[in-house]
Amino acid sequence: MHKGAFIKFLNITLPVRFSFQPIVVASFLLACISPTNAQVNAELFPRPVSLEIAVNFWIRVYTEVDTSSGFLHDSENLSIIYARLDQDRRAIEARRKSVEQDLVVLGSGKRTDLTPSQERILALWPDNVSNQRLREAADHVRWQLGQSDAFLAGLERSGAYREHIRDVIRDKNLPPELAVLPHVESSFNPSAYSSAAATGMWQFTRSTGQRFMRIDHIVDERMDPYIAADAAMSLLEYNYRALGAWPLALTAYNHGAGGISRAVRETGTSAIDVIVARYKGPRFGFASRNFYAQFLAVNDVEKDAERYFGRIDFAQAPDYVEVRTDAFIDAQVFADSIGISLDRLRRDNPALRTVVWDGVKRIPRGFRIKLPASEFSSESQLLARIGQDFKYPVQTPDISYQVERGDSLSVIAERFNTTVGQLVSLNQLRSRNSIQIGQRLLLPQSEAQAAKVAVSDEGIYTITRGDTISTIARRFNVNAGELLRLNGVADARLIYPGQELKLPGLFDQDAQLAEASAIASNATVIAENTTNGPNIRTQDIREVENTNASAVSQEEIASNSGSQVALVETPKIGEGVRTPSSSRNQMLEESPGSSDGPVDLASKNQPGFLDEDFELDQGEGVENGADAQISVAESEAIALESDIEILLTETQLAEFLAADPSDYSVASDGSIEAQASETLGHFADWLDIRAWDIRRLNNMAYRDPVIIGKRLSLNFDKVSRADFELRRRDFHFNMQREFFATYRIQDVEEYEIRRGDNISRIARSQYSAPLWLIRQYNPDIDFNRIRVGQRVVFPLLAATQL
């Protein structure tokens, strides 16, 4: 066993490497731990001659110039570098305009009486360069910031993660060269954010990350570099299965499997150099074209790191113990109970979002807390140090507001003393400029709003962070049991910051009766079902009927605005989704209380096609934080009628469906390829025609099913092809967004087809997976003509525990 760190979980010791302490590593050790200590596998990662110019360019970026300077260059031909300049925006812009003007002159055909700068620029190009190419070059002048210091810092940071990444790669039987990917994405910076709303060391967007991780307003696993490493390799594995070649799989990490599938279809080739040269997709820009070349370049630089940078001070992986919480626990209470600072706890557990550290939300039950092994051990019964009064069976309820006619995000933000950015982030809104009447928006729970430390004149106490029924009873010298009965609280643990409690002997019940009745009629609580069982999603939605029931503290906010505010607990997602089949040697870990039985996510339908229907309500989020800058036009989005159809733009849908390789386009002959979950009714609705019209056009009898993968001719007399594609992608976006808000892909398993097997039945009974997801993993398989012995990849799903 190597000297990397370990995570100890309960009585099991698992090798996981974490580090932040620098050590000096000699050159031979660097070679040993580097995944690129040998030449890159040319069979898996071909290096076309036409990409060598780009590879050499990126080697220079990573080794010659630091982040205080950079190259002014041609974005199409990376051998053309006009100047190396310091990072000065005005100087760069002036030089760029000068180069553009000189190229325009040269593009006109002028070759005599040239200025010195024009002569220098012309000398960079081949002797036979055409005037047209020079004119085009005037539009391709680009600035590239240097990265040498960032690359060195990334090398040093990588020591904290390298062996963990290597273990994940080995467990998944993937090429070791993939371990260098964070150099391209973030320089191994676990706190990195990009302008494209990608987050963390592995730079996941929300829509792609939710396939493999929990991402919501309480937990964002993209920020944990170790969890995200596993997710990144799962994504690369998926890309490879969908696209069949590692250059394409890597490029898809940046551009999405859907975009690369389209590039393959449009260029008619899977050769990465041809795609880079010929594909002109609207989103296939400079970053996507160069992603594979950057990957090859960082492998080269890592292999010779000491030649470029000298001795490397790698961060050393420290030991952690990992403890899975057995209840919902306040972060400050957890830290105080076990004897660790809140700052250290936060630093070691970056997946927990600010609402947890601010005390607005509790650490979720089942969350794996990392603790320094030098101070704690798995045998110390850490959870036993936390009193039962501080362990809650439910998450702190959310405070929500129901959108009314005329509302806008800015109006709502002003009414509740918050910001538009906070509302967008907290509610994970997929669009900042559309909200609907009746839609419920979560409101920030600042302690200034939710907690009052003194008893009101009416004898009402507002619970503050860290309170328990016992401490409140002692503080006011009242009986704990009577306190529970008066407030209709059945379980002493079912209290939360901001909740108002009537104090026995102090509360004037007659004076409050009318107000309590009004509150009860408006407040809706979505309570978590705390019983264990096989249900995927169990909610107990009840109206508060008893005037003695505890009131919603934020109701006074609503009374000031005349609007309805409700207390909404985040519903628990059941934990019974099936993981590996019984044939798997080692079962993946399930959440406590999970069911062994399969969950029927696929409808019982004819072989080869399914029509799934998931009633979920999780929204797609944006990446902006609470301080996001939002334009006046965006913030003044007025609430729309709930029955108005809202479609995303083509660009937005392409981004959200980036990982989906399915073909949703209309061919030049007006035909489409039928995809899983689609029906004639869907097509008819998107085309504003009758389903029978489609049957007649395709000579289909009344009972003929829609066969996945088969082509159908459509009529576009009433709806344009572009609008049809937009509606079609919007349908699949919503279906997949809702699914991955509730489930994540935990692993994959290959299944060998036996006599009598049926894909739909296997998906439903053995893997509890929707057919559209299985087809994404097996895009080249005709599900209507499977054969005995054929191997099909099935995703193993886990419920996202909320």
N, C-alpha and C positions, 0 to 999 in steps of 0.2 A: 504494500500500500504506500502511496506517495506521501509527501509531507504537506499536502494541501489540507485545508480545513475540513471539518466534518459538521454536519448538522445531526444532532441527536434528538430523535422524536420519540417520546415515551421511552420504551425500552429497546428501541431499534436504532442502530447507528447507520446513518446514510451518508455517503461521501458527497459533500457539496463544498465548493471552494469560494471563499469570500476573502477580500483583503483590502486594506487601506494603508498598511505599514510598508515603507520602502525597504527593499533589500537590493544589494548589488549582485547582479547575475553575470557570471563570466560568459565569454562567447560560446563555449561549448554547451553551457546550460541553456542559453538562448536557443541554440540549434535543437536541443533535445525537446524543449517544450513547445517550440513553434510547430504548427500544423503544416508549415511549408518548408520543413527541413530537407525535403527532396523536391525535385522538379515537379511543377504542377502537372497532373495527369493530363496529357495532351489528348487522350481519347475522350475523356469526359469533358475536358475544358479546352477545346481546340482554339488555336491562335492564328486566325487567318492573316495572311500577309497584309491585307488591306486595313487591318486594325492596328498594325504595329505603330503607325504614326500616332494614333490616339493613345496607345499604351505608353509610348515614350513621353508624350506630352504630360500625362498624369504622373509619371515617375518624376518628372521635373517639378511639377506642382507640389508633390509630396516631399521632395528632398532639397530643392534649390531655393525656394522663396518662402518666407514665413508670412504670417497674417498681417504684417505691417506693409506688405507690398504685393505685387502680382503682375500678371501678364495681360497686355492688350493684344488680342489675337483674332484670327479668323475662326468663326464658329463652325465652319464646314471643313476646312483643311487645317488641322491643328498643328501642322508643321510651320504655318505662317504666324510668327510672333512679331508684332510690330514694335513692341517696346516693353521693357520692364520698368514699372513705375511704383512709387510709394503710394500708400493708401491715402490719397487726398482727392476727395470727390471732385473738386473744381478742376484740379490739374488733370485728372483722368478724363473728365468730360471734355475739356478743351482739347486734349490730345486726340480723343476719339473723333471729335468733329473735324480736326485737321486731317486725320487719316482718311476719313470718309470723303472729304473734299478732294484730296489727292487721288483717291481711287476713281472718283467721278472723272477727273481730268484724264487719268490714264485710260479709263474705259472709253473715252471719246476717240482714242487712237493716237493721241499725241505722244511722240517719242523723242522729240528734240526740244532743246531749251527747257529742260526739266529742272525743277528746283532740287536742292540736295535731298530733301525729304522724299520727293517723288522718285528720285533715283534709288534711294534706299528701299522704298516700298516695292518698286518694280523688280529690284534685284532679288527680293524674297520669293518671287513667283518663277515658275518654269519659263524658259525662253519662249516657248510656244503658247503661252497663256493668251486666251482670246480676249478681245475687248468686252465681250458680253460677260465673261467670267469676272473681269475686274469691276464692271458695273454692278454685278450681283454682290460682289464682295463688299461694296459700300454699305450694304444692308446687313452685313454679317460681322461687323466689328463688335467684339465682346470683351468684357473685363472678367478675368478669373483671379480671385484672391489666392495668395499662396497658402500652403498648409503644412510646411515643414515643422514648425513648432507645435502645431496641433497634432500632427502625426506622432511626434515624439512623446507628447503628453498622453496620447492614446495608447502608445506602446507601454508606457509606464502604468497607466491605469489598467491595462488589459490583464496584468498579473492577478488582479482580484477576481477575474471571471474566466480566464483562459481554460483552466482545467475543467471547470463546470461545463463550459461550452463543449469542450472535447468529449466529455462523458455523454452529454446529450447526443452529440453527433454519432458517437460509437453505439449508443443504445438504439438509435434509429437506423444504423447501418448506412450512414450518409458519407459523402466524401469529406475528408478532414480539411480540405482547402476552404470549405465554407466558413470556417471559424474566423476568418479575417474580415467578414462582412461589416462588422461595426466600424472598422476604419473608414469605410466608404460612407456609412450612414451618419455617424456621430462622433468619430474619434473616441469611441468607448466612453462617451459621456452619458451617464444614466439619467441626467436631468435635461437632456437636449430637447429643444422644441424647434420646429421648422415653420417656415412661412406657409407651408402646405398643410398645416395642422397635424403633422406627424409628431409623435411624442416618444420620449425615452431613448435608451441606448440603441434599440432596434428599430426606432422610427416607424411605429405602427400608426396608421390612421384609425379612428374609432371604428369605422365600418368593417375594416379587415381584421382589426384586433379582436373584435367581439366574437369572431369565429372560434377563437382559441382561449380567450381570457375574459374575466369579469371586468367590465368597464361601465361604471355608473357614477352617481354623485357621491357615493360613499367609498367605493374601492375602485382604483384604476391600476390594474396589474401591469400595464405597460411601463409604469414607473419602477417596477421591480425588475432589475436587469436579469435576474436568474429565472424568474417565471417567464419573462419575455423571451429569454433565450430558447426555452423549450417551445414557445409559441412560434418563434421565428423559424426554427428548424421544421416544425410541423407545416408551416406555410410553404417553405421551400420544397419539402417532400410532396405536398399537394400540387405545387406548381409543376414539379417534375412529372408527376403522374398524369397531370392534365395536358402537358405540352411535349413530353417525351425527350427533352434535351436540356442539359444543364445551362448552356448559354441562354436559352429561352426562359428557363425557370428563374435564373438570376435576374434577367431583365424584367420579368414579370413581378419580381419583388418590388421594383420601382414603378412599373407601369400597369401591373395587374394582369392576371391570367386572361381576363376577358379581352383586354387591349392587345395582348400578344397573340391570342387566338385569332383576333380580327386581322392582325398584321400578317399572320401566316396565310389566312384565307385570301387576302387581297394581293399579296405578292406571289402566292403559289409556291412558297419555299419555306423551309425551316432553318435555312442557313443564316446565322446571325449577321454575318457581314453583308449579305444581300438585303436583309431586312433593314439594317442600319442605313444602307445607302439608298434604298428605294422607297421604303414605307413613309408616307406623308400624312399619317393620321393626325387629327387635330390636337391631340394631347401628347403625341410622341415627339417631345421637344429635345432640347440639348441634353438634359439630365438622363432621359430614357435612352437616347442614342449612345450615350457614353458610359452607361452603367456597367456593362460587361467589360469594357476596356479598363475602367477604374478597378474592377475586381481583379483583373489580371495584373494591373500595375501594383496594387497593394500586396499581392502575393510576392511579386518580385522584390518590392522594398522590404517586406518582412524577412525574406530569405537572406538579404544582405544588410540587415538593419544596422549592424555594428560598423559596416563600411561607411554608411551614410551618417550615423549618429554617435558612434563610439559606444562606450559601455552604457547599458540600459539599467536604470533603477526601477525594477519591476515592483509593483505593489504586492505585498504578501497577503495571502488569504487567511483571515482570522477564523477562529472557531465560533460557531453559534450553536446554541440549543434552540430547538423549535418546539413551541408548545401550541397546541390547537385549543382555542378557547371553548369552554363548555357552556357558555351563555353569552348574552350581550352585556358588555362591560364598559363602563366609562373609562376613557384612556387615562385620565388623571388618577382615578381610583386604582386602576391596574398598576400604574407606575408606583404610586405610593405604597400599595400593598406588598409589592415584591421588592421594593427598595432600589429603584432605578430612576434616573431623571427622565422627565417627559421628553426633553430634547434628544437624549440618547435613544429612547424608544422610537421616537419619530424618525431619526436618522437611519435606524436599522430596519425600518418598516415603511419604505416610501410608497407602497401601494395604497396605504390608507390616506384618504384625502383630508383636506383642511377641516372639513366639518367634523371629523372625528377628533382631531387634536384641539379644536376649539370647544369641544364638549357638546356640540349641537347633535351629533350622532354618536352612538356607541360602537366600540369595536365589535364587528359582527361575530355571532356564534359560528364556530368552525373555522375562524380565521387563524392562520398559522403565524404566530408572533415569533420573531427572531430575537434572541437574547444572547449577550456575550457569554460564551462558554467559560471564560475565565472567572465569571462572577456567579454563574448559575449552573445547575446540572439537572438532568431529566429526573434524577432520583429525589430531588428536593421538594417534590409535591408543590410546585409553584402555585397552581390553581387553588390549592387548599388554603393558601394564605389570604385569599380574597373571601370576605364574608359573604354568606348566602344572601344577605340583604342587599348586596351590591351586584348580584347576578340576576339579570333580567331575562325572561323568556322571549321578549319581543324587542325590536328595534325602537328607538325613540320615534314617535309618530311624526310624520311630515305635516306641516301646515300648508293647506292649499287654498287657492282662490278660484272660484268659478267665473270664467270670462263672461262678460255681459255685452250687450249691443253697444257699440261705440267705443269700447275699450281699445287701448293700444298698449304696447309694452311700456312705453314711456309713461303713460298715465298710471298704469298699475304700479310701476316702479316708484313713482312719486307718491302715490297713495300709501304705499307700505314702507316708505323710507328705505328703498334699496336702489339698485341700478339695473339698467337693461341688461348689462353684461352678466350680472349675477343671475337674473331670471333665465337668460339664454343658457348659461352654463348649468345651473341647477336642474333645469327641465330638459336638458339635452335636446333642445329644439333643433329640428332638421333644417328649419328655415327661420331667419330672423324677421321676415316680413310677412308672415301669415300666422294668425291665431284665429281660433274659431269660437263662436258663441257656444257656451256650454263646456268648453275645454277647461280642465282643471290644471292650474299652474301651481307648482310648489313654491312656497315663499321662504326666504332665508329666516332662520330662527336665531336672531341675535339675542343674547342674554338681556340686552337692554329692553327688548320687547317682551321676551318670554318669561322673565323672572323678576319678581318683586320681593325684596327681602323682608319687608315688614308686613304685619297683618293689617288688613284694611279695617275701616270702621265697622264694617258689616261682619267681621270675624272670619274673613277668608284669607288664607295663607297661600301664596304662590310658590310652588316647589322650585328650588334652585338646584344647581348641579351638585351632586354628592349627597343630596337628602335621601333619607329612608323613612319609612313609616315610624320606625323605632326612634330615630333621632328627633323627628318632628314631635312625636308624642312626649318625649322627655323634655324637649325645649319648652313646650307650652303646658307641661304638667297635665296632660290629658291621657285617657286610656286608649291604647293603640287599637284595640278591638272596636271600641265605640267610634273611633276616628274612621276606621274602615267601613263600618256599617252606615254611618251618616253620609258617607260619600259614595256608597254603592260600589266599593272596590272589593272584589272577591279575592284578589291575590295581592298581597303587600308588595310584590315585585312589579306589578303593573302600574307603575307611576313613572312620570317623566318630567324633566325640567319645563316649567311654564304651566303645568297643571295646577288648577286652583282647588284647594281643599277647604271645606267648611270645618271649623274647629268646634268641637263639643263645648257648650257653655258660653261660647263667644259669638256663635253664628245666629243672626236674626232671621229665622226661617221664613216668617211671614213677609218680611220686607223683600225677600229674595225670590219668593215663589213665582211671581209673574215673570221676572227676568229669566229664571231658570227654565220656565216652560218655553219661552221664546227661543232660548239657546238650544234646548233639546229638539225643537222642531226643525232647526237648520243644520245642526252639526251631524256629520256622517263620519263614522269610524269604520275603516276597513281593517279588521283585526286579523292577526296572524293565527292560523290554526296551529297550535303547538303540539298536537298529537302526531305520532309517527305513523306512517302508513304509505300505501302505494300510490296515492294521488300525486299527480304531477303538480297541480296547482290547486290549493284549497283555500278559499276565502270565506270568512264569516262576515257578511255585510249586514249591518243591522242599524236601524234607526235608534237613537237614544230616546227611550220612551219614559224613563223615570226621572221625575224632577229632582230626585235625590242623587242621580248619577253625577259623576264629576263633570264639570263644565269645561269647555274648551277655553283656555286662557286667552287665546288670540281672538275670541269672539268680541272682545271690546274693540278690537281694531275694526271688525266688520260693523259694529254698531256706529262707529264714527263715520264710516263711508256708506252705510246703507247697503253693503254688499254681503254676499254669503261667503264665509270662510269656514272651511271644514278641517277637522283633524284627521289625517289619513296616515295610517301605518303602512309602511312599505310591505306589500304582500309577500309572504314567504313562498319561494318556489320549491315545490316538493323535490325530494331527493331520490326518487325511485327510478330515474332513467337508467336503462341497462347500460353497463359498460361492456367488457369483453364477453364473448360467448363461453360456454362451459368448456370448450375445447382448448381454451387459452391456458398456458401453463401457469401464468401468474396473474391473478385477478388485480385489476387496477383498484386503487383505494376508493371506496364510496363514502358518502357522507353518512353520519350517524342516522340510524333509523330508516335507511333506504330499503326499498323493496327489491326483492330478488326477481320479481316478475317483470316481463316486458311491458312497455307502455305503448299503446297503439297510437302512433302518430300518423300512420298512413291509412287512408280509407280503404275499405274492402271494395276492390274494383276489379275490372277485367285485367287479365295479364298484360303487362307492358305499359299500363298507364294508371295514374292515380290522380285524385283531385283532393289535395290537402286543404284543410280549413283550420287555421289557428286563431283563436280569439284571445289576442294578447293586446296589451296597451302600453308597452314600453316605447318611448320615442327615441329617434336617432339624435345623437347629440352633436354639438359643434365643439371645436377644440378650444375656443376662447375661454379664458378664465374670468374671474369676477371683474377684473379691470379691463376687459376687452373694450376696444374703441369701436363704437357703432355709430354710423352716420345718422343724421337727423331723419333722412328719408327712411332708413331701415327701422329706426326706433319708433316711427310713427305708423307702424303697421296697425291697421284698424281690424278689429275682430270681424271675421267673415261669417256669413250664415253657415251653419254646420252641414248643410246639404250641398254646398258648393264644392265642386271637384277642384282640388288643388294639385297641380302636377309640377314636378321638379323640372328644371331645364335639362337639356340633353347632356350638358357638361356635368351637372350635379349627379345625374343618374349614372353616367359613365364612371364617376368617382366612386359612388356607393356600390356599384356592381363590378368593381375592379377585379375582384377575385373570382368572378363567375365567367367561365369560358364559353358559356352557351351563346349560340348565334340567334340574336333577336332582330336581325336586320331583314329587310325585304329585298329579295333578289331582283335583278333587272327585269325578269319575266313576271314579276308580281306575285311570286310564290314565297312561302316561308317554311322553315323547318319547325314542326310541332315540338314543343318542349314539355317537360313534366309539369303537371298541375294545370295545364291549359285545356280548355274545352271549347267546343264550337260556340257556346254561349259567350265565353270571353271574347272570342274573335268578333262575333256579331256585335257585341256591346262596343268594342273599340272601333268598329267600322260604321256604327249606326245603321245596321241592316239586320235582317232576320237570319237566324241560324240555318233555316231551310235554304236561303239563298246560297250559302256556302256549300251545303250538301249538294245542291243541284249543280253548282259550278264544278264540283269535284266528283260528280257521279256517285255520290254516297247514298246508300239506303238509309232509312230512318234509324235503324239500330246499328249501323256501322260505327265503331268507335274511332276516336282520334288516336292514332298510333304515334307514340313518341319517336321522333327521328324522321318521320315521313314528311314529305313536302305537300303543302296544300296551296292551291291557287286562291287568291282573294280578289275582291272587287273594291277598288278605291275611288268609286264615283262620288261618295259623300265625304270621305275623310282622306286627307293626303297621306302618302306613305310615311312622311316624317312624323305627322301627328299620331299615326297608328303605332309607329315604333316607340314614340314617347309614352303613349298610354300602356303599351305592352311592358316596357321597361319599368314604368312606375308600379305596375302590378307586381312584378317580380321583386322589385326593390322593397316594397312594403311587406311582402310575404317573408323575404329573407331577413329583413331588419327585425321584424317581430319574432321570428324564430330564434335568431342569435341574441336577442335581448333576454332570452330565457334559457337557452342551451348553448353549450360550447363543445367543440370537438376536442376530446381528450386524447384520442389515439386513433389508429386505423388498424384494420385486420383484413387479411386476405382470406377469402372463402373460396373453396374449390367446388364448383357446381357438380351436383350429383343427379342421378336419374330421377326425374319427377319434380325437380326443383323449379320454383317460379320466383323471379326477382322480387315481385311485389310482396309475395308471401314471406320471403326471407327478410325483406326490409322491415315488414311489419312485426313478424313474430319473433325474430331473433335479434334484430338490431334496433328496433323502434326508431327508425330513421326515415325521413321523407325521401321519396324517390328522386326529387330534383337534386338533393344533395349527393345521393349515391351516383347519379349521372355525372355530376361535376367531377367526381373522383375517377369516373370511367367514361370519358367522353367518346372513346372510340369503340365502345361495345354496343352492339345492337341488342337491346334488352328483349326484343321480340324473337331473337334467334340465338339464344344462348345454347351452348353445347356442353355435354358432360366433360369434366376435366378443365373447363375454362375457369380462370381465376378472376374473381371480382373483388375489388377493394370496398370495404364497408367502413364508414366512420363510426367510432365508438363515442357516444354522447354522454355528457354529464350535465345535470341541471346546474344553472348558475345560482348558487345559494345566496339569497338576499337577506 
